[in-house]
Amino acid sequence: MVPSRKLSVALACADADWPYEDWPAPDDPYVGRALPVSPPYRALRESPLEGAVDVVVLRCQDPAVAFPELLRAMGAMSAPVVVVSPRRDCETVVEVFRGGAGYLVDGDYCITMLSSAVMAAAVGHAYLSPTACTALREAAARMPRGGEATERMRALLSPREREIMELLATGLGAQEIGVRLGLSEKTVRNNLSNIYAKLDARGSTEAVLKWLGAALPIRV
């Protein structure tokens, strides 16, 4: 479901490190304003940002360091996070995804995709750019696991639910999945609710990790 109002985004990055001065554009369908926040990001919990931010976009060189730092600074703040970084190695992408954040790799997304990732985060979906999605799949493929157990889990889903999970695991949200499969967004969300129940998953992130056989710690 698309939010009923335009979103407010906190840009968590070092000064002068944000490359898109004209984002969001006045006609952006999802994002209304972007507010810069410099490290160590404590301003997120201070006025006027406190309670006014829907999504945090973290641009950083090393998410292994910056993402935990951001989460510590956010404290009990519940806003979802989208990470933007040049890092594309499997371990980094997986750890960020496990933390519930979306991930966009530098050079692998456009401004439209950035806005879509923010909107997806606002409705509970961790959006991945194509390279980040590939890294997640490669990490899952490298992990020793019981293939039969994964296949038995997948067999719990109907053919339509398996189609939806394949698309969800490529970083698509409910609206985009609906367009691909010719379904309404509501129908996709109903299917996702059934999928989460069958997989005993708390949301899209955990469901994708289980679907890929990557629910256990990954070492790459």
Buried (B, 14 or more C-beta within 10 A) or exposed (E): EEBEEBBBBBBBBEEEBBEEEEBBEEEBEBBBEBBBBEBEBEBBBEEEBEEEBBBBBBBBEEBBEBBEBBBEBBEEBEBBBBBBBEBBEBBBBBBBBBBBBBBBBBEBBEBEBBBBBBBBBBBBBBBBBBBBBBBBBBBBEEBEBEEEEBEEBBEEBEEBBBBBBEBBBBBBBBBBBBEBBEBEBEBBBEBBEBBBEBBEBEEBBBBBBBBBBBBEEBEB
